[in-house]
Amino acid sequence: MKIALQYVNDANGHTQAVQLPVAEWEKLLTKLRKYEQALQLKADLKEAFLEVKALRSTKGKKQTLNDFLNEL
């Protein structure tokens, strides 16, 4: 993705800020939200698999899916 950036410099020539068109900013925010959702899904799945692994390793009575759903 090619973005037309403008740099804002201070009196000494040091870059202080970057400007970009609003349309490009909105596209970047949309992509960022999608990446954040994907990362959250990945984290949730990892946690779920760890919970399943822990349940499989425990001995004793396990809760059925029907019992779990009835608690909701």
C-alpha positions, 0 to 999 in steps of 0.5 A, spaced: 500 500 500 503 506 497 501 512 502 502 519 500 505 521 507 507 528 509 512 530 514 512 535 519 519 538 522 521 543 527 526 549 526 532 544 526 529 539 521 527 534 526 521 530 524 516 531 529 509 528 526 507 525 520 500 526 516 496 522 511 490 523 508 484 521 512 481 516 507 488 512 508 487 513 515 481 510 515 483 504 511 489 503 516 484 503 522 480 498 518 486 493 517 488 494 524 481 492 527 481 486 523 488 484 525 486 485 532 480 481 531 484 475 528 489 476 534 483 476 539 481 469 536 487 466 536 488 468 543 481 465 545 482 459 541 489 458 544 486 458 551 480 454 549 485 448 547 489 449 553 482 448 557 481 442 553 487 439 554 487 440 562 480 437 562 482 431 558 488 430 563 483 430 570 480 424 572 473 425 575 466 427 573 466 432 567 461 436 565 456 434 559 455 439 554 447 439 556 449 441 563 454 447 561 448 450 556 443 449 561 447 453 566 447 459 561 
